[in-house]
Structure formats: C-alpha cells, structure tokens
Amino acid sequence: MTSLPSLFISHGGPSIVLSETPARRYLESLPELVGRPEALVISSAHHETDGVSVVTDPHPGMIYDFRGFPAELYEMQYPAPGDPGLAETAFELLAAAGLKPSKAAHRGYDHGTWTPMMLAYPRADIPIVQISIDPKRDARWHYQVGRALSGLRERDVLIVGSGHITHNLKAYFGALRQGVQPDPQLAAHVRAFTDWFAARLAEGDVEAVLDWKRRSPFPADNHPTDEHLMPIFFALGAAGEGATGRRVHDSVDSGFFANDSYLFQ
C-alpha cells in the first residue's frame, strides 16, 4: 500500500465555516487533494498539554473555544467518532519513541479540528484521534512526535497538523477594530516569513526549518507566541525521512494573516 502524505493546514478563525473565502474553498477541496482516508490523526494548536497526550475518547463532544462570534457557531455539531484502537496504537508508538505520552479519556473537538474537518469531510463519518501539542516544547520535539507516528500513514491514516503559518492576533484584531489597512511593513514581513518556509520546505531543509526562530525572517512579528506553528513541525515529522513540503494553498486575509497549507511527502 502506498503511504498517504501528511498535511499542515492553517485552520483560520471559527467563522471560516460561515465565510466565503479562498481559505474556506481550499479546505472544502481537501478530499480532491488527499482523498478519503480510513482515519485522521490531528494535532491542533488549541489542544495544549504538558508533554504529548493522546485522546482515547470514542465519542468526542464539541469545544467552543472562542468568544464574540456569531451565535450559530455555538450550535454547530461535528459528531465524528473517535477511534480508541488507533489511539492505543498511537500511544504505543509515542511511548516506544521515548516521548512518555499520556492518555485523555474524555476530550472534545476544539475549533482547530472541527472547523476545518467540517468543511473537508462534512459527513463527520471518518474517525479522528487527537494528539496534543506542548507549548513549552520546541520545533524539534514536535517534529519527533510526528516522526513517531509516521508509520500510521501506511495504514491509510491521514496525519494533520492544524495551526497557522502566521498568528499575530494582536495586529490582526487591532486592524479590524480600527478599520485601518494593515501596516505594509508588517505585510512584507509576513510574505518574507511565509516565502522562507516555502523555500526551505521545498528543499527538504529540515534543520533550517527546525531552527526557525534563529534563521527565518521576522519570526516575532509572525508568531508572538509559538503554539500555532508547532503543528507544522508535527506534520513534517510525520512525513518521514527525506520529506519535502509543497505549498498547496497561500491566501492571505486582511493583507497579512496568512493561510498557507503544506502537503508533505
């Protein structure tokens, strides 16, 4: 059997499911890009734990981890099942890699999981196993988490990192509230950062990517905190040795909030 690729998506804000944007249309097109897997393993930037945790919940509920959005978002349901058997396999792989995983018997889907998957697989009939990030750990550690799970791709499991290629919310919401155009210098810094990632990932330069805080241009402007970038390293690791990344989507909201997505293989 041919292994599936792994995927990094910029999941957007919760209202992406209500908006007509290029990022929404891209997420809706994911089945054309990666097909319909038997199961999904997703690491969301909104699922933070101390170390790595595997969700074993057979029937995850909903987590509405946002405030101030349209009321209909808080009524949406995405009843995709969990997969305790696959979760146990993931746990064993992480333990064998020395990563000391934990288990979460009950955890719902945060919007880093349910909003993009509602667009991609609206029937909610593909099992999902959730893997956490640890915001105190660095890119290399998240890469190793992904590497530990890379063999799952041979079982028709699509491994997804769900975060954001840029995530300067202070600048984003500040521009929205003030009704002003984005700072052109900040927009240029976003483009420099995203283009740097695109070039390094296309080259398969893993060491440069894992050293992003020192080598990439304007890291603090694009990620005042690191958590939303960690899923890209998870997805890169899950693609296995020698993987490269192809940028398959790169729309930008409000001039500087980038929605890049990568296919790794």
N, C-alpha and C positions, 0 to 999 in steps of 0.2 A: 504493500500500500504506500502511495506517495504521501509524504508528510504535508500537513497543512502549513501555510505560513503563520506567523504571529502578526499582531496588529497593534498599533498605537493610535488612539483617537483622541482628539480634543473634543470633550463632550458638550461644551457650551453651557450656558445657563439653563435652569429648569424650563424656561419659556421657549426653548428651542422646539419643543413639541407643538407649539402654537404658532410659530413664526414661519413665514415663507422666506427662507434664506438659502444661499448656496450650501451652507454647512448642514442644514436640515436635509436638503435634497441629496447631499453626499451620503449621509447616514442612512437614508432610505434606500440607497443604491448598494449598500454593503453586500447583500446576497449575490449581486452580479459580480462583485469583486472576489468574494471568498466562498461563495456557495452557502449551503445549509449544513453546518456541522452537526454531529451527534450530540455534542455538549459544548458549553462555553466555560472557560475559566477566566475570571475577570478580576483584575486588581484595580480598584478605584482610589483616586486621591482622597476621596471623602471617607474612606474606611481606614482609620488610623488606630494602630495598637502598638504596644511595647513589644518589639520583635514581630515575627510573622505569625498570623493567625489564619486558620482555615475554617470556613463556615460549613458546618455539617447539617444545618437546618434543612429538613426535607420540604418545608413549605414556608419559605421566607415571606414576610409581610412587606409593608411599604414603610419607608422612612422619608418624610417630607422635611429634609434638612435645609430649609430656606425660609425666608420671611419676606413679606411685602410683594408677593407675586399674585397673579390672578387666581381668584378663588377656585376655578375649575381644576387647577393643577393639584390642589389638595384633595380632590375627589378621584383622581386617576388611580387605576389599579393595573399592576403588571404581574399577573399570577403565575409567572414561570416557576416550575418546580425546582427544588434543589436536587442534588444527587449525592446522597451520603456515601455510596460506594466509591464514586470518583473522588469525593472529598477525602476519604480514608487513604486512597492511593496517593493523592497529592501530599497529604500529611506524611506518609511514609517516605516519599521521595525527598521532602524537605528535611526530615529527620536524618535520612541516610547521608545527606549533604552536610550535616553538622549544624543546621540552622536553628535547631531547638524550637520547632513550631509549637503552637498551642491550638486548641480547637474552640470554636464558638458554636454552641449547640443551638442558639437562637439569635439570628440577626437578619433584619430585613434588607431590602434593596435601597441604597441611597441613590441620589439622582445621577451620580456618576455611572451607575449601572442601568437604572430603569429607563431614564430618558433616551439614551442612545439605542438601547435594545428595543424599546417600544417602537422606535422608528425603523430599525433594521429588521426586526422579527416580531411584527405586531401580534401574531397569533399567540405569543407567550408560551410556546409548546416545546422549547429547547431548554433542557436542564442547565442551570447555572451554578457553578461553585465559585464562591467569592474568596479572594486572597487579599489580606490587608497590606498596607504599606506601614513603615515606621518612619515618621517624620524626623526622628533623631538620627537616622542612619543615612549613609551617603549613597551616591550613584552606584558604586561598585557593589555594595551589599545588595541593593535591589536587583542589579544585574545577576548576581549569584542566585537570588531567589528564582528568577526567571530561568536560569540555566538548569537548576534542579528539576524544573518541571518540563523541560523541553521535549522529553520523550513522549509526553502526552499527545503531541501533535501527530504521532504515528497512529493514534487511536481515534482519529477523526475528531479531535478536540481542538477548537479554536481558542488560542490564548490571547487575551486582550488586555492591554494596559489603557486605562481610561483616566486621562488627566487633562492637561492643557499645555500646548507648546509655549504660550506666554500667559502670564496670570498676574498682571498688575491691576488688581481690582480698585485700588485707591485712585489711580489715574483714570480708569475706565468710568467708574461711577461719578467721579468728580466732573468729568467732561459731560456726562449725561445730565447731572443735576444743574450744571451751569449753562447748558445748552450751547457750548462752545465747540469749535473744531479742535480735534486733537493737536497737541503740540507736534509740529512737523519734525522736530528733532527727535522726539520720542518715537514717532512713527518710523523714522530712519533707523533708530536703534533696534526696533522690533524687526525690521527687514534684515538688518545685518545679522542679528542673532539667529533668526529662522533660516536664513540662507547658509550660515555657517553650519548649522546642524544638518541641513540637507546635503551639503557637500561632504561633510565628514562621514555621514551615514552611507551615502552612495559609494564612498571609497572603502567602507568597512573599517574605518579607523577607530576601533573600539577604544583604544587607550586615550585618544584625544577627547572622545565623547564623554568618557567616564571622568575626565579631568576638566569638565565643562566650566567649573567655577573659576578656574585659572586661565583657560585657553579661549573660551568663547567671548565674543564682544558683548559688552554691556549686560552681564548676567543679572546684576542687581536691578536694573531697570525693567527687566522682563520677568524676574522672579524674586520679588522682595522676600518671599519665603519659598522653600524648596519643594513642598509636598506635591504640587501639581505637575512637576516634571519627573518625579520618581517613577511613574508608570511607564515612561518611555524606555527607561533602562531595564525594567522588568520585561517588557516586550522584546527588546533587543536580545537580552539573555535567553529568552525562551526560544528564539530562532536558532540557537545553537552556534557551534564553532564556525567561524568564517562567514557569518551572515552579513548581508548588506541591507540597507533600508532605502526603499523607493518612496518618495513623497507622492502620495496619491490624491491629496487634497490640500489646498492652501488659501482658502478665502480668508478675508480679514474683516472684522466688524469695527465700526467707528474709527477706522483708519489705523488702528494699532492693536486690536485684540485678535490675535491670530488663531486660526482653527486647523493648523496643519495635522495631517494624518499620515502615517507611515505603514507600509507593508514590508515585513522583514522576512527574508528567506535566503 
